[in-house]
């Protein structure tokens, strides 16, 4: 295992599956970690506002020392800003858009030697909304791709379905 490269975890899942809620929970549950977070969502960054303490060139500093930024300037520019920023981090979390094919994010991390020298894949996590997953799999090809590329699938909103359906 190469400890000199920063681990990368990609968090995928369809719209409303709970990706940002998971990010906020990870930030709170692991205060010893210095996460860098790339949000690839349309619209505003969804990190809890109470955690944000300052900004620097589209990088948001969080109260626990983590940093967060948006991919609205392109992948390579965002990665360069993170690597050149004064903020130390020891794990990179990437939240994809709800309609994203995570394969494009994976390929971006394999696209240059500089990126490969600085980062290594830890896992791809897919959040699945138990109440809507079956219908979404039939209607949205992105959902099937997100599930197929995941190392870990987290079933979310399990309290919204019957226990028998959840087991199935």
C-alpha positions, 0 to 999 in steps of 0.5 A: 500500500502506498501511504504517500498518495491521498486516498480517494472515495467517490460517493455516487447515488441518484438524486435524493439518495442521501449523498450530501447527508452522508458527507456531512455525517462523515465530517462529524463522525471523523473529526481527526480526518482532514477531508478535502471534498469535491462537490460535483453537484449543480447548484450550491454546495450542500455542506452544513453551513455551520461547518463553513468558516472561510473561503479562499478562491472557491475553496471552503474551509470547514470548522474541523479543518476540512476543505470543500470545493466545487468542480465548476471550473473543471476537474484538472483545475480543481485538483490543481487548486487542492494540491496547491492550497495551503490546506492540508488533507489526508483523504479526498471525498468526491460527491458526484451529481445524482445523474452522473456516471461515476466512470467519468470521475474514475477516468479523470483520476487516471488521466494524468501522471501527476494525479496518479502520483498524488492520489489512489482509489479507496472505494466507490460508494453508491447510496441507494434510496430503498423506497425508489431504487427499483423504479429508478433502475427501470427508468434511469440507466445512470442508476444501474451504472452507479450500482454496477461501479460501486465497491459498496452499496449503502441502502438508505431510507430503509425505514420507508419500506417494509422489512420483507421488501428490504430483505429482497 
